Amino acid sequence: MRQETVKPANGKLGILVVGCGAVSTTFMTGVLMARKGLAKPVGSMTQYDKIRVGKGDKKQYLPIGEIVPLARLEDCVFGCWDVYPQNAYQAAMYAEVLKEKDIEPVRDELEQIVPMKAAFDKNYAKRLDGDNVKGNITRWEMVESLREDIRRFKQEKGCERIVVLWAASTEIYVPVDEKVHGTLADLEAAMKADDRVHIAPSMCYAYAALAEGAPFIMGAPNTTVDIPAMWEMAEKTKMPIAGKDFKTGQTLVKSGFAPIIGVRSLGLNGWFSTNILGNRDGLVLDEPDNFRTKEVSKLSTLETILKAENQPDLYEGYYHKVRINYYPPRNDNKEGWDNIDIFGWMGYPMQIKINFLCRDSILAAPLCLDLCLLSDLAARAGRYGIQRFLSFFLKSPMHDYTQGEEAVNNLYQQYTMLKNAIREMGGYEADEEID
């Protein structure tokens, strides 16, 4: 017997995005165009994917929206924060991801999306110079101001529910410090003491969102919610959290291709990945401290898929290197090169070359939509804390590393986790094994 326990998606869903850059404006423009019937939300699993429910004679393949009650595109209302004051139309034109003909039909709606002042600390993104900021205020004042922003937006726009999505730049690397990040009490004390070394601005956004009953999604590799204190906050507020870092180009390829090497029992000598990227994200990542945050995120993928302890003959001591190069002429058209040195029968070497000429924001936009709709769904289903089923969309999936848990990075295992969660929330049996 099928039992649905998810609250319906009644009313408007407010999507508050941190950052009004290339990714955010491509996401917002695409949703606005799609609901006018002027574009297709290609790449969005919530809009296109079909999942099997039931077995045998009862087996059927249904769109996700027929299995679980998702918020409709027509009910999404957008707002944002950004260090630059330009409205979403101006920002979309400046980003040069979309052609003018694909922006103009929703110009009026985009012009109404005017960024609220950002909680910003230049030490965390030295390459950004915007002046649409809350000023030199304490971390706790940031939290209080952001909470007020969320409450005001929700009231003014008549939203039933809010989701907060980080689609802003990568912050400098913040190592986990148990004395500050270990418990919620310690985190709050550090915020109130204005500890600017251990408390990144993004942590203020996450705390504010959860405190206001909004799921929070970390779309960059920032430490933000990947700390025990924030897990505790999510448990306390009964809110979902997800992160970190959108899995768009090279890591998507890696998480999908590495399993091919593994299941074929081929060996690996080395995997060299490099990217060229010219948008604002590339500019920020040109700063070594910011790149360090991204590097940690990208390096973790391979090591959990091709594991030396499981197959020492095949994966002992392979070399893994990741590089990102800022190259302005490419703007948002990122290029990822992968050189993979493998070996086969009797140790004979072979090579694989992958050249992915992708569009960063075109790949990220549908992930933004899916993460927002599924996080809202999770909240209505009473799911809170780390949402492991959303790992499919994320480069460095959150997991409880304090208990020795390992992240699942294999794309096909992640997809199974996603399908099982959808089935469960739809009142069906979670009937696929994760091998």
C-alpha positions in Angstrom: 0.0 0.0 0.0 1.4 3.4 -1.0 1.6 5.9 1.8 2.4 9.6 1.1 3.8 11.5 4.0 5.0 14.6 2.2 3.2 17.9 2.8 1.9 19.4 -0.4 3.8 22.2 -2.2 1.2 24.8 -1.6 1.8 28.5 -2.3 4.9 30.2 -3.5 8.5 28.9 -3.0 11.0 31.7 -2.5 14.4 30.9 -3.9 17.0 33.3 -2.4 20.3 33.0 -4.2 23.6 34.2 -2.8 25.3 35.8 -5.8 23.8 37.3 -8.9 26.5 36.3 -11.4 26.6 34.0 -14.4 25.2 30.9 -12.7 22.4 32.6 -10.8 21.2 34.7 -13.8 21.3 31.8 -16.2 19.3 29.7 -13.6 16.7 32.5 -13.1 16.4 33.4 -16.7 16.0 29.8 -17.8 13.2 29.2 -15.2 11.4 32.4 -16.2 11.7 31.5 -19.9 10.7 27.8 -19.4 7.5 28.8 -17.6 6.5 31.0 -20.5 7.1 28.1 -22.9 10.0 29.9 -24.6 12.8 27.5 -23.5 13.2 24.0 -22.4 14.7 23.2 -18.9 17.2 20.7 -20.5 19.5 19.1 -18.0 17.0 19.2 -15.1 16.2 15.8 -13.7 13.2 17.1 -11.8 11.7 18.2 -15.1 12.8 15.3 -17.3 13.9 12.2 -15.5 11.7 9.2 -15.1 12.2 6.7 -12.3 10.9 3.2 -11.9 8.6 2.5 -9.1 7.2 -0.9 -8.3 8.4 -4.3 -9.7 7.0 -7.0 -12.0 3.4 -6.3 -13.1 3.3 -3.1 -11.0 6.4 -1.6 -12.5 6.0 1.8 -14.1 8.4 4.6 -15.1 7.1 8.0 -13.8 8.4 11.6 -14.0 9.7 12.7 -10.6 6.9 15.2 -10.3 4.3 12.4 -10.5 6.0 10.4 -7.8 6.5 13.3 -5.3 4.8 16.7 -5.0 7.4 19.2 -6.3 7.0 22.9 -6.3 5.9 24.1 -9.8 8.1 26.5 -11.8 5.2 28.9 -11.9 5.3 29.1 -8.0 9.1 30.0 -7.8 9.9 33.5 -6.8 13.5 34.8 -7.0 15.6 37.1 -4.8 19.3 37.4 -4.3 22.2 39.0 -2.5 25.3 40.3 -4.3 28.3 42.6 -3.8 27.4 44.3 -7.1 24.1 46.4 -7.3 23.1 45.5 -10.9 19.7 43.9 -11.2 19.4 40.4 -12.6 18.8 41.6 -16.2 21.9 43.8 -16.1 23.9 41.0 -14.5 22.7 38.4 -17.1 23.7 40.8 -20.0 27.1 41.4 -18.4 27.7 37.7 -17.9 27.3 37.0 -21.6 26.3 33.4 -21.1 22.9 33.7 -22.8 22.2 35.6 -26.0 20.2 38.8 -25.8 17.2 37.1 -27.6 17.0 34.6 -24.7 17.0 37.3 -22.0 14.8 40.0 -23.5 11.5 38.2 -23.2 11.8 38.1 -19.4 13.5 41.4 -19.0 10.8 43.0 -16.9 10.8 40.1 -14.4 14.6 40.1 -14.2 14.8 43.8 -13.7 12.6 43.4 -10.6 15.2 41.1 -9.0 17.5 43.6 -7.4 20.3 42.2 -5.1 20.1 42.9 -1.4 23.3 44.1 0.2 25.7 41.2 0.6 27.3 40.1 3.9 30.8 40.3 2.6 34.4 40.2 3.8 37.0 41.0 1.1 39.6 38.8 2.8 37.5 35.8 1.7 37.4 36.9 -2.0 40.1 39.4 -2.6 39.4 39.7 -6.4 35.9 41.1 -5.8 35.4 44.9 -5.5 31.6 45.4 -5.2 30.2 48.1 -2.9 26.7 46.7 -2.5 27.6 45.3 0.9 26.4 45.5 4.5 29.6 47.2 5.6 32.2 46.4 8.2 29.8 44.7 10.6 30.4 41.8 13.0 29.6 38.2 12.1 26.7 38.1 14.4 25.4 41.4 13.0 25.7 39.7 9.5 23.5 36.8 10.8 20.8 39.1 12.2 20.8 41.3 9.1 20.5 38.3 6.8 17.7 36.8 8.9 15.8 40.1 8.5 16.4 40.0 4.8 14.8 36.6 4.6 11.8 37.5 6.7 11.2 40.7 4.7 11.5 38.9 1.3 9.1 36.1 2.5 6.5 38.7 3.6 6.8 41.1 0.7 6.6 38.3 -1.9 4.0 36.3 -0.1 6.1 33.1 0.0 5.0 30.0 1.9 8.5 28.6 2.0 12.1 29.7 1.3 15.2 27.9 0.1 18.6 29.6 0.2 21.2 28.6 -2.4 24.8 29.7 -2.5 25.8 30.3 -6.1 28.5 32.9 -5.3 32.3 32.7 -5.5 34.6 30.3 -3.8 35.8 31.6 -0.5 39.4 31.1 0.8 40.0 27.8 2.4 38.8 27.5 6.0 40.1 24.4 7.7 37.8 22.7 10.2 38.7 23.8 13.7 37.1 21.6 16.3 37.2 24.4 19.0 35.1 26.6 16.8 33.2 24.3 14.4 32.7 21.3 16.7 29.5 22.4 18.4 26.7 24.8 17.7 27.4 26.6 21.0 31.1 27.1 20.0 30.0 28.4 16.5 27.6 30.9 18.0 30.1 32.1 20.5 32.7 32.6 17.7 30.1 34.5 15.7 29.3 36.7 18.6 33.0 37.3 19.3 33.4 38.3 15.7 36.0 35.6 14.9 36.6 36.6 11.3 39.4 33.9 10.8 37.2 30.9 11.5 33.8 32.2 10.6 33.4 32.8 6.8 30.5 35.1 5.6 29.0 32.0 4.0 28.5 30.5 7.4 26.4 33.5 8.4 24.2 32.9 5.4 23.8 29.2 6.3 23.0 29.9 9.9 20.5 32.7 9.0 18.7 30.4 6.5 18.4 27.5 9.0 17.3 29.9 11.8 14.6 31.1 9.5 13.3 27.6 8.6 14.9 27.5 5.1 16.9 24.7 3.7 20.5 25.7 2.7 22.5 24.5 -0.3 26.2 25.1 -0.7 27.0 25.3 -4.4 30.7 26.2 -3.9 33.5 24.1 -2.2 33.4 26.3 0.9 33.6 24.7 4.4 30.3 26.4 5.4 27.9 23.6 6.3 30.5 20.8 6.2 31.1 21.2 10.0 29.5 19.4 13.0 28.2 22.7 14.4 26.1 23.3 11.3 24.9 19.7 11.3 23.7 20.4 14.8 22.0 23.5 13.7 20.2 21.6 10.9 19.1 19.0 13.5 17.9 21.7 15.9 15.9 23.6 13.2 14.8 20.3 11.5 16.0 21.7 8.2 17.8 20.0 5.2 21.3 21.0 4.3 23.2 20.0 1.1 26.7 20.6 -0.3 29.2 21.1 -1.5 30.2 22.5 -4.9 28.0 22.0 -8.0 29.1 19.0 -10.1 29.0 20.4 -13.6 31.9 19.6 -15.9 35.2 17.8 -15.2 34.1 16.2 -12.0 30.9 15.0 -13.5 33.1 13.3 -16.2 35.4 11.9 -13.5 32.7 10.5 -11.3 31.1 8.8 -14.3 34.2 7.6 -16.1 36.3 6.4 -13.2 33.8 3.6 -12.5 34.4 2.4 -16.1 38.0 1.8 -15.2 37.0 0.1 -11.9 34.4 -2.3 -13.2 36.6 -3.3 -16.1 39.4 -4.1 -13.6 41.9 -1.9 -15.4 44.8 -0.2 -13.6 45.5 3.5 -13.2 48.9 5.1 -13.2 47.8 8.7 -13.2 45.0 11.2 -13.8 45.8 14.8 -14.7 43.0 17.3 -14.9 43.3 20.9 -16.0 40.7 23.6 -16.8 40.6 27.0 -18.4 37.9 29.3 -17.3 37.4 33.0 -17.8 34.3 34.2 -15.9 34.2 35.8 -12.4 34.5 32.3 -10.8 37.8 31.9 -12.8 39.0 35.3 -11.6 38.4 34.4 -7.9 40.0 31.0 -8.3 43.1 32.7 -9.7 43.8 33.6 -6.1 45.8 30.7 -4.5 43.9 30.7 -1.2 40.6 30.4 -3.1 41.9 27.7 -5.5 43.0 25.7 -2.4 39.3 25.3 -1.4 38.4 24.1 -4.9 41.4 21.8 -5.2 40.4 19.9 -2.0 36.9 19.5 -3.4 38.0 18.2 -6.8 40.8 15.9 -5.5 38.4 13.9 -3.3 36.4 12.4 -6.1 38.8 9.9 -7.5 40.2 8.5 -4.3 36.8 7.2 -3.1 36.0 5.4 -6.4 39.4 3.7 -7.3 40.7 2.6 -3.9 44.1 1.2 -3.4 43.0 -0.8 -0.3 40.5 -2.7 -2.4 42.7 -3.3 -5.4 46.4 -2.6 -4.6 47.5 -4.2 -7.9 45.5 -1.7 -9.9 45.4 1.5 -7.8 48.4 1.6 -5.5 50.2 5.0 -5.8 48.5 6.5 -8.8 49.2 10.2 -9.4 46.3 12.6 -9.3 46.7 16.3 -10.2 44.1 19.0 -10.7 44.7 22.5 -12.1 42.4 25.5 -12.9 43.7 28.3 -15.1 42.1 31.7 -15.4 41.9 32.6 -19.1 39.7 35.6 -19.8 39.0 35.0 -23.5 36.9 31.9 -22.7 34.5 33.7 -20.3 31.9 31.1 -19.2 32.9 28.6 -21.8 35.0 26.4 -19.6 37.3 23.8 -21.2 38.4 20.7 -19.2 41.2 18.4 -20.3 41.8 15.0 -18.7 44.8 12.9 -19.4 44.3 9.4 -18.0 47.2 6.9 -17.9 45.8 3.4 -17.5 47.3 -0.1 -17.8 45.9 -3.4 -18.9 46.8 -7.0 -19.4 50.3 -7.8 -18.2 50.8 -4.2 -17.2 50.8 -2.7 -20.8 50.1 1.1 -20.7 47.3 2.9 -22.5 46.0 6.4 -22.5 42.6 8.1 -22.5 42.1 11.8 -23.4 38.9 13.6 -22.6 38.3 17.2 -23.8 35.1 18.6 -22.5 34.3 22.0 -24.0 31.4 22.8 -21.7 29.5 25.9 -20.6 29.8 26.2 -16.9 26.5 28.1 -16.2 24.5 26.1 -18.7 25.5 22.9 -16.8 25.0 24.5 -13.3 21.6 26.1 -13.9 19.6 22.9 -14.0 21.5 21.6 -10.9 20.4 24.8 -9.1 16.8 24.1 -10.0 16.9 20.4 -9.0 18.7 21.2 -5.7 16.2 23.9 -4.7 13.1 21.8 -5.6 14.5 18.6 -4.0 15.6 20.4 -0.8 12.2 22.0 -0.5 10.7 18.5 -1.0 13.0 17.1 1.7 11.9 19.8 4.1 8.2 19.0 3.5 8.9 15.3 3.9 10.4 16.0 7.3 14.0 15.1 6.3 16.6 17.2 7.9 20.4 17.4 8.3 22.8 16.2 5.6 20.8 15.2 2.5 23.0 12.4 1.1 20.6 11.6 -1.7 21.6 15.0 -3.3 25.2 13.9 -3.7 24.5 13.2 -7.3 24.5 16.9 -8.0 27.6 17.8 -5.9 31.3 17.6 -6.4 32.4 16.9 -2.8 29.4 15.3 -1.1 28.8 16.0 2.6 29.3 13.1 5.0 30.0 12.6 8.7 33.8 12.4 8.6 33.9 12.5 12.4 32.5 8.9 12.4 34.8 7.7 9.6 32.1 7.8 7.0 33.3 8.1 3.4 31.7 10.2 0.7 30.0 8.3 -2.1 31.4 9.8 -5.3 30.5 7.0 -7.8 27.9 8.7 -10.1 25.9 5.5 -10.5 25.8 4.8 -6.8 24.7 8.4 -6.2 21.9 8.0 -8.8 20.7 4.9 -6.9 20.6 6.9 -3.7 18.7 9.7 -5.4 16.1 7.3 -6.9 15.6 5.4 -3.6 15.0 8.7 -1.7 12.4 9.8 -4.4 10.7 6.4 -4.1 10.6 6.6 -0.3 9.2 10.2 -0.3 6.6 9.1 -2.9 5.4 6.3 -0.6 7.0 3.5 -2.7 9.6 0.9 -1.6 13.3 2.0 -1.9 14.1 -1.2 -3.8 17.5 -0.7 -5.4 20.7 -1.9 -3.7 23.8 0.3 -3.7 26.7 -1.9 -4.5 
